[in-house]
């Protein structure tokens, strides 16, 4: 049986690292705009004071490989010799089956290094290497002056392994889908959209249809047929390849059926019993599959509290959200301004911004209560402080109706009274302004698209937590 020769492997490494010869990355990547997250990720790569590998993880097609290539470009611009930077895509067929140390040995032979000291080594799609976290930890300990960076698509699987096996050796960095704020900035429309609500809403609809992925933003071909791109390149690969290989899932059709059911229910309250009835999947299997789907950054679940902000003893109900509204547009139907499902997708888009703040999202819930409390109502988004007390509330509407009829928001009024909130936020389609409900309560109305923009902007800049935003004086 013919074996792969060392020379073939060396040639493959040279093809994966064109910057060795040219001093720059591929021209088509160099032309792409940088995500705002680049400025947060790059310092982790350059930081040599702490002996840690940087682990970049996130869903498919959010630009992990692009941000790595742009990091390589910036390193060269900052004076790092191109030969001191190694890029390896672990899912490259020719490299599969080789251990990390073997690949590094080939690299040192190509560059005539005695060792890879003071180098930057990137491992892309590292989750396809068995026991990657053990091997990477050994490399970090062995070559202390070398910076190791790894990336992968199955976020929680990578995070769990890095936490368990790389304690003190790995720094995790999440690269989520593109925020609405980034979407506007990449298109050069931020200022115009913020100043003109008609432009803002026009771009918001485009964002919900295809705006979560860097490639789709600049590709007319993808925009004309987003379902093919999202379905085949993102969802199907995660369901058919990533999750089965990581978790040993046998019944892929069952997993796909469940995901399609959850995608249709985005923004709605569900129960395990209801999901089981709709999808035909057993309840115990659903719980396990939901964990897997969350690990692939396809969905997120949100817990429920009562009208006083207290959690229930038995969590029978929860809300499910797609992590990117574009997935709904691809799987179910495109989003229009007055579509039947648009309200739920607007809520999904707003929640998707919060996924970018993992610590804050853990304290994000929704409220719902029934007749047993002598009232009935729901609040779409409730922010809890570190003590798990209610800090703020937001009701998501894609309508201007309640701006002129704020007293109709009886559920929100009841919740604010019970939780002693002096103000809460409500979204609209176009209207904005403060409405005084009574001497102790004021509702702050904002266009939903603006709230989606601000959530992404504030979380990215890390200047204010959600509860501070909800408590901000209206401007």
Phi, psi and omega per residue, in radians:
X1 nan 2.279 -3.065
X2 -1.242 2.264 3.121
X3 -1.760 2.642 3.104
X4 -1.241 2.229 -3.098
X5 -1.425 2.773 3.108
X6 -1.088 -0.648 3.131
X7 -1.118 -0.654 3.097
X8 -1.120 -0.719 3.131
X9 -1.144 -0.705 3.124
X10 -1.130 -0.699 3.113
X11 -1.111 -0.639 3.123
X12 -1.155 -0.703 3.093
X13 -1.084 -0.676 3.118
X14 -1.157 -0.639 3.100
X15 -1.187 -0.591 3.125
X16 -1.314 -0.251 -3.081
X17 -2.220 1.170 -3.120
X18 -1.086 -0.365 -3.137
X19 -1.154 -0.341 3.091
X20 -1.064 -0.684 -3.090
X21 -1.590 -0.726 -3.014
X22 -1.683 -0.351 -3.088
X23 1.415 0.092 -3.137
X24 -2.562 2.898 3.139
X25 -1.481 3.135 -3.129
X26 -1.017 2.371 -3.071
X27 -0.973 -0.684 -3.081
X28 -1.186 -0.492 3.086
X29 -1.367 -0.666 -3.141
X30 -1.072 -0.485 -3.106
X31 -1.390 -0.339 -3.095
X32 -1.233 2.529 3.080
X33 -1.218 2.677 3.133
X34 -1.559 2.362 3.031
X35 -1.161 2.696 3.104
X36 -1.036 -0.485 -3.123
X37 -1.189 -0.264 3.108
X38 -1.027 -0.749 -3.103
X39 -1.173 -0.335 3.073
X40 -1.551 -0.584 -3.089
X41 -1.382 -0.692 -3.029
X42 -1.031 -0.725 3.098
X43 -1.056 -0.539 3.084
X44 -1.135 -0.635 3.128
X45 -1.233 -0.755 -3.069
X46 -1.329 -0.364 -3.064
X47 -1.147 1.975 3.142
X48 -1.874 -0.014 -3.104
X49 -1.296 -0.580 -3.125
X50 -1.868 2.267 -3.106
X51 -1.449 1.457 -3.128
X52 -2.464 2.562 2.973
X53 -1.508 2.531 3.077
X54 -1.675 2.210 -3.120
X55 -1.914 1.950 3.139
X56 -1.698 2.005 -3.135
X57 -2.340 2.771 -3.101
X58 2.940 3.104 -3.114
X59 -1.230 2.991 3.125
X60 -1.160 2.581 2.988
X61 1.121 0.425 3.061
X62 -1.685 0.010 3.034
X63 1.813 0.438 -3.129
X64 -1.128 -0.819 3.136
X65 -1.138 -0.664 3.128
X66 -1.111 -0.786 -3.119
X67 -1.162 -0.532 3.062
X68 -1.182 -0.802 3.127
X69 -1.106 -0.687 3.091
X70 -1.179 -0.545 3.050
X71 -1.156 -0.731 3.082
X72 -1.050 -0.760 3.123
X73 -1.059 -0.761 -3.115
X74 -1.198 -0.633 3.098
X75 -1.059 -0.766 3.113
X76 -1.112 -0.745 3.118
X77 -1.107 -0.503 3.124
X78 -1.479 0.111 3.031
X79 1.734 0.070 3.080
X80 -1.318 2.198 3.118
X81 -0.998 2.361 -3.084
X82 -1.007 -0.613 -3.117
X83 -1.215 -0.260 3.132
X84 -1.535 0.169 -3.120
X85 -2.149 2.128 -3.131
X86 -2.041 2.266 3.056
X87 -2.038 2.264 3.127
X88 -2.320 2.216 3.034
X89 -1.702 1.894 -2.977
X90 -1.162 -0.407 3.137
X91 -1.509 0.127 3.038
X92 -1.145 2.146 -3.052
X93 -0.893 -0.713 -3.074
X94 -1.163 -0.424 -3.075
X95 -1.692 -0.173 -3.093
X96 -1.164 2.416 -3.115
X97 1.679 -0.228 3.120
X98 -1.602 2.488 3.090
X99 -1.428 2.803 -3.085
X100 -1.040 -0.701 -3.118
X101 -1.144 -0.594 3.087
X102 -1.121 -0.736 3.137
X103 -1.146 -0.687 3.121
X104 -1.169 -0.648 3.098
X105 -1.074 -0.728 3.081
X106 -1.077 -0.736 3.128
X107 -1.056 -0.812 -3.137
X108 -1.126 -0.570 3.095
X109 -1.203 -0.712 3.126
X110 -1.079 -0.747 -3.063
X111 -1.628 0.028 3.139
X112 1.030 0.692 3.050
X113 -1.603 2.563 3.002
X114 -1.363 -0.500 3.075
X115 -2.763 2.865 -3.101
X116 -1.497 0.517 -3.128
X117 -1.075 2.508 3.121
X118 1.029 0.654 3.086
X119 -2.021 2.904 3.039
X120 -2.034 2.064 -3.039
X121 -2.107 2.134 -3.077
X122 -1.910 2.227 3.058
X123 -1.976 1.843 -3.134
X124 -1.559 2.475 -3.135
X125 0.984 0.850 -3.016
X126 -1.244 -0.271 -3.078
X127 -1.165 -0.240 3.126
X128 -1.485 0.085 3.023
X129 -1.810 2.151 -3.126
X130 -1.076 2.369 3.111
X131 0.964 0.661 -3.084
X132 -1.001 -0.643 -3.041
X133 -1.158 -0.560 3.117
X134 -1.218 -0.806 -3.138
X135 -1.107 -0.725 -3.100
X136 -1.175 -0.681 3.104
X137 -1.065 -0.695 3.111
X138 -1.086 -0.735 -3.137
X139 -1.125 -0.733 3.137
X140 -1.072 -0.712 -3.140
X141 -1.269 -0.586 -3.049
X142 -1.355 -0.790 -3.102
X143 -1.994 1.526 -2.983
X144 -1.281 -0.377 -3.132
X145 -1.611 0.025 -3.138
X146 -1.814 2.432 3.123
X147 -1.708 2.167 3.112
X148 -1.873 2.342 3.135
X149 -2.274 2.309 3.137
X150 -2.241 2.670 3.073
X151 -2.410 2.785 3.100
X152 -2.921 2.809 -3.031
X153 -1.601 -0.528 -3.101
X154 -1.506 1.562 -2.889
X155 -1.018 -1.012 -3.024
X156 -1.187 -0.565 3.101
X157 -1.099 -0.746 3.096
X158 -1.151 -0.754 -3.083
X159 -1.119 -0.737 -3.132
X160 -1.100 -0.785 -3.118
X161 -1.183 -0.677 -3.129
X162 -1.186 -0.574 3.134
X163 -1.264 -0.692 -3.080
X164 -1.323 -0.741 -2.992
X165 -1.805 -0.277 -3.062
X166 -2.040 0.511 -3.121
X167 -0.942 2.153 -3.138
X168 1.413 -0.034 -3.099
X169 -2.088 -0.316 -3.089
X170 -2.124 2.506 2.983
X171 -2.073 2.062 -3.091
X172 -1.479 2.491 3.100
X173 -2.400 2.101 3.141
X174 -1.571 2.278 2.990
X175 -1.963 1.705 -3.081
X176 -1.433 3.118 2.988
X177 -1.011 2.831 -3.091
X178 -1.121 2.339 3.056
X179 -1.342 2.851 3.094
X180 -1.114 -0.610 3.089
X181 -1.074 -0.826 3.111
X182 -1.101 -0.694 3.121
X183 -0.962 -0.844 -3.141
X184 -1.149 -0.694 -3.120
X185 -1.167 -0.743 -3.132
X186 -1.107 -0.530 3.114
X187 -1.570 -0.045 -3.129
X188 1.222 0.504 -3.058
X189 -2.017 0.128 -3.010
X190 -1.038 -0.898 -3.072
X191 -1.127 -0.799 -3.125
X192 -1.085 -0.739 -3.097
X193 -1.192 -0.724 -3.122
X194 -1.130 -0.538 -3.094
X195 -1.546 -0.267 -3.059
X196 -2.320 1.915 -3.042
X197 -1.143 -0.494 3.109
X198 -1.165 -0.750 3.069
X199 -1.153 -0.725 3.139
X200 -1.017 -0.827 -3.127
X201 -1.223 -0.615 3.078
X202 -1.064 -0.809 -3.136
X203 -1.270 -0.503 3.093
X204 -1.106 -0.738 3.091
X205 -1.114 -0.716 3.098
X206 -1.128 -0.698 3.112
X207 -1.071 -0.772 -3.122
X208 -1.162 -0.440 -3.116
X209 -1.487 -0.650 -3.102
X210 -2.671 0.167 -2.925
X211 -1.453 -0.035 -3.060
X212 -1.421 -0.107 -3.027
X213 -2.181 2.293 -3.075
X214 -0.960 -0.746 -3.108
X215 -1.084 -0.690 -3.064
X216 -1.191 -0.522 -3.085
X217 -1.092 -0.639 -3.041
X218 -1.880 0.133 -3.099
X219 -2.020 1.944 3.079
X220 -1.115 -0.579 -3.139
X221 -1.106 -0.772 3.120
X222 -1.195 -0.692 -3.125
X223 -1.112 -0.550 3.113
X224 -1.327 -0.399 -3.141
X225 -2.493 1.081 -3.058
X226 -1.153 -0.472 -3.094
X227 -1.110 -0.616 3.124
X228 -1.172 -0.760 -3.132
X229 -1.153 -0.896 -3.080
X230 -1.185 -0.752 -3.069
X231 -1.198 -0.872 -3.023
X232 -1.420 -0.706 -3.039
X233 -1.534 -0.347 -3.041
X234 -2.060 -1.080 -3.025
X235 -1.238 -0.890 -3.063
X236 -1.138 -0.650 3.117
X237 -1.172 -0.641 3.092
X238 -1.179 -0.739 -3.090
X239 -1.352 -0.608 -3.047
X240 -1.646 -0.383 -3.044
X241 -2.091 -1.022 -3.010
X242 -1.095 -1.003 -3.046
X243 -1.166 -0.785 3.103
X244 -1.043 -0.695 -3.098
X245 -1.250 -0.569 -3.100
X246 -1.457 -0.582 -3.020
X247 -2.042 0.019 3.102
X248 1.184 0.572 -3.137
X249 -1.225 2.277 -3.109
X250 -1.670 -0.774 -3.065
X251 -1.621 1.473 -3.084
X252 -1.217 -0.592 3.118
X253 -1.095 -0.661 3.105
X254 -1.128 -0.768 3.116
X255 -1.085 -0.759 3.138
X256 -1.124 -0.715 3.133
X257 -1.094 -0.727 3.115
X258 -1.131 -0.782 -3.126
X259 -1.075 -0.733 3.121
X260 -1.081 -0.653 3.090
X261 -1.119 -0.802 -3.138
X262 -1.161 -0.665 3.132
X263 -1.071 -0.706 3.133
X264 -1.161 -0.523 -3.094
X265 -1.572 0.120 -3.083
X266 -0.932 2.299 -3.115
X267 1.489 -0.007 -3.134
X268 -1.890 2.721 3.006
X269 -1.405 2.391 -3.116
X270 -2.362 2.928 3.019
X271 -2.264 2.774 3.080
X272 -1.067 -0.652 -3.141
X273 -1.120 -0.771 -3.133
X274 -1.138 -0.746 3.123
X275 -1.113 -0.722 -3.136
X276 -1.075 -0.734 -3.138
X277 -1.156 -0.699 -3.101
X278 -1.294 -0.660 -3.036
X279 -1.692 -0.345 -3.078
X280 1.363 0.270 -3.132
X281 -1.800 2.398 -3.129
X282 -1.082 2.581 -3.049
X283 -1.058 -0.744 -3.131
X284 -1.150 -0.549 3.083
X285 -1.265 -0.645 3.135
X286 -1.030 -0.799 -3.129
X287 -1.002 -0.764 -3.134
X288 -1.199 -0.751 -3.127
X289 -1.148 -0.649 3.110
X290 -1.061 -0.725 3.081
X291 -1.043 -0.729 -3.141
X292 -1.154 -0.753 -3.119
X293 -1.163 -0.602 3.048
X294 -1.188 -0.611 -3.136
X295 -1.173 -0.447 3.116
X296 -1.586 0.118 3.136
X297 1.076 0.544 3.097
X298 -1.614 -0.622 3.138
X299 -2.402 2.901 2.978
X300 -2.444 2.474 3.054
X301 -1.838 2.600 -3.112
X302 -2.206 2.315 -3.087
X303 -1.393 2.826 -3.089
X304 -1.909 2.516 2.991
X305 -2.160 2.954 -3.126
X306 -1.605 -2.952 -3.068
X307 -1.227 -0.121 3.059
X308 -1.890 0.105 3.138
X309 1.421 0.254 -3.130
X310 -1.680 2.496 3.135
X311 -1.329 2.715 3.137
X312 -1.514 2.594 3.119
X313 -1.115 -0.696 3.093
X314 -1.999 2.073 -3.094
X315 -1.506 1.309 3.137
X316 -1.396 -0.460 -3.075
X317 -2.016 2.564 3.047
X318 -2.797 2.828 3.053
X319 -1.778 2.582 3.100
X320 -2.115 2.407 -3.133
X321 -2.304 2.407 2.893
X322 -1.189 2.508 -3.135
X323 -1.357 -0.133 3.126
X324 -2.572 2.093 -3.111
X325 -1.066 -0.414 -3.138
X326 -1.057 -0.454 3.135
X327 -1.158 -0.634 3.104
X328 -1.136 -0.778 -3.139
X329 -1.037 -0.627 -3.117
X330 -1.352 -0.675 -3.050
X331 -1.490 -0.654 -2.995
X332 -1.895 -1.180 -3.129
X333 -2.910 2.681 3.087
X334 -1.107 2.672 -3.121
X335 -1.570 2.240 3.055
X336 -2.060 2.880 -3.063
X337 -1.044 -0.622 -3.058
X338 -2.096 0.492 3.141
X339 -1.215 2.748 -3.109
X340 -1.086 -0.586 -3.077
X341 -1.750 0.032 -3.012
X342 -1.028 -0.685 -3.139
X343 -1.019 -0.745 3.115
X344 -1.179 -0.593 -3.126
X345 -1.322 -0.571 3.023
X346 -1.058 -0.791 3.101
X347 -1.096 -0.710 3.094
X348 -1.064 -0.739 -3.137
X349 -1.101 -0.742 3.133
X350 -1.148 -0.779 3.099
X351 -1.103 -0.603 -3.100
X352 -1.113 -0.468 3.075
X353 -1.176 -0.607 -3.093
X354 -1.241 -0.360 3.112
X355 -1.116 -0.320 -3.131
X356 -1.281 -0.288 3.131
X357 -1.996 1.531 -3.001
X358 -1.081 -0.683 -3.127
X359 -1.215 -0.700 3.128
X360 -1.233 -0.608 -3.101
X361 -1.145 -0.532 3.107
X362 -1.086 -0.356 3.133
X363 -1.885 0.372 3.091
X364 -1.873 2.157 -3.096
X365 -2.378 -3.107 2.974
X366 -2.255 2.796 -3.112
X367 -2.013 2.438 3.040
X368 -2.715 2.414 -3.117
X369 -2.512 2.810 -3.015
X370 -2.077 -3.006 -3.060
X371 -1.069 -0.421 -3.109
X372 -1.030 -0.373 3.109
X373 -1.667 0.259 -3.112
X374 1.165 0.263 3.047
X375 -2.757 2.988 3.125
X376 -2.511 2.379 3.133
X377 -3.106 3.108 -3.121
X378 -2.659 2.543 2.995
X379 -2.197 2.219 -2.963
X380 -1.148 -0.700 -3.065
X381 -2.441 2.198 3.111
X382 -2.180 2.241 3.115
X383 -1.755 2.271 3.110
X384 -1.847 2.545 3.067
X385 -1.466 -3.059 -3.077
X386 -1.112 -0.405 3.091
X387 -1.573 0.105 3.122
X388 1.148 0.487 2.974
X389 -1.677 2.666 -3.107
X390 -1.123 2.212 -3.132
X391 -1.956 -0.432 -3.120
X392 -2.940 2.861 -3.114
X393 -2.496 2.560 3.132
X394 -2.439 2.248 3.041
X395 -1.853 2.170 -3.056
X396 -1.696 2.060 3.079
X397 -2.265 2.525 3.041
X398 -1.947 0.991 -3.068
X399 -2.827 2.629 3.069
X400 -1.611 0.023 -3.028
X401 -0.958 -0.769 -2.993
X402 -1.427 -0.164 3.080
X403 -1.120 -0.652 3.126
X404 -1.662 -0.091 -3.128
X405 -2.410 0.971 -3.034
X406 -1.110 -0.473 -3.125
X407 -1.211 -0.196 3.072
X408 -1.297 -0.241 3.140
X409 -1.433 1.088 -3.002
X410 -1.146 -0.634 3.132
X411 -1.112 -0.752 3.136
X412 -1.185 -0.690 3.116
X413 -1.087 -0.800 3.121
X414 -1.061 -0.776 -3.110
X415 -1.109 -0.767 -3.133
X416 -1.099 -0.671 3.118
X417 -1.143 -0.795 -3.115
X418 -1.120 -0.623 -3.060
X419 -1.732 0.083 3.085
X420 1.026 0.740 3.048
X421 -1.574 2.340 -3.135
X422 -1.562 -0.265 3.071
X423 -2.714 2.761 3.107
X424 -2.590 2.886 -3.107
X425 -1.919 2.564 3.094
X426 -2.362 2.369 3.114
X427 -1.650 2.703 3.126
X428 -2.292 -3.028 2.987
X429 -1.561 -0.743 -3.083
X430 -2.374 -0.414 -2.986
X431 -1.445 2.668 3.048
X432 -2.632 2.624 3.136
X433 2.562 2.832 3.108
X434 -1.501 2.415 3.055
X435 -2.175 2.130 -3.132
X436 -1.471 2.133 3.139
X437 -1.491 -0.827 3.038
X438 -2.722 -2.998 -3.084
X439 -1.108 -0.369 -3.061
X440 -1.928 0.050 -3.045
X441 -2.577 2.317 3.067
X442 -2.271 2.364 3.034
X443 -1.753 2.321 3.082
X444 -1.783 2.023 -3.096
X445 -1.703 2.290 3.114
X446 -2.370 2.587 2.979
X447 -1.047 2.413 -3.099
X448 -1.009 -0.702 -3.134
X449 -1.106 -0.639 3.126
X450 -1.184 -0.700 3.104
X451 -1.103 -0.755 3.113
X452 -1.045 -0.760 3.106
X453 -1.079 -0.817 -3.066
X454 -1.206 -0.660 3.111
X455 -1.017 -0.862 3.135
X456 -1.088 -0.720 -3.110
X457 -1.137 -0.842 -3.071
X458 -1.223 -0.689 3.126
X459 -1.155 -0.743 3.137
X460 -1.090 -0.763 -3.127
X461 -1.331 -0.243 3.082
X462 0.985 0.642 -3.109
X463 -1.662 -0.520 -3.089
X464 -2.499 2.541 3.038
X465 -1.454 2.921 -3.092
X466 -1.008 -0.777 -3.088
X467 -1.106 -0.551 3.091
X468 -1.174 -0.654 3.119
X469 -1.115 -0.772 -3.111
X470 -1.177 -0.406 -3.124
X471 -1.664 -0.024 -3.079
X472 -1.168 2.426 3.077
X473 -1.074 2.373 -3.108
X474 -1.093 2.377 3.141
X475 -2.122 nan nan
